[in-house]
Amino acid sequence: MEDMRSGQYNWFVPIDCKSFDGTYLAKQEYSETEKPVRSIRVNIYDTESNVLVDSIYAESLWFGFQGIMWGRDNYNLAIGLIDGTVLYYEYADGGWHEVKNMEGEKQ
């Protein structure tokens, strides 16, 4: 996750946005879970085929997004929630995996 520490991310984008090279589109959506807890969902699509390639879910105290930031030189994501929480996801093996901390420990 060196790119996050070295400032390779752009600003948070509070709307659906494409990766820097245009390969993927991240769409921010809301979801009701089976529990009485609201969550956010980021669906990631391949822009050439419009196929859903991954979905990221996160429970949120407050219902909303600060936005999404794509890695400039990779497909890593940072997702900002409206409560100030920032979630980090590393792209590996064709999908996105949450990183617990900046040292790269995956959940």
ABEGO torsion letter per residue (X at the ends): XAAAAAGABBBBBABBBBBAAGABBBBBBBBBBABABBBBBBBBBBAAAGBBABBBBBBBABBEBAEBBBBAABABBBBBBAAGBBBBBBBBGGBBBBBABAAGBBX
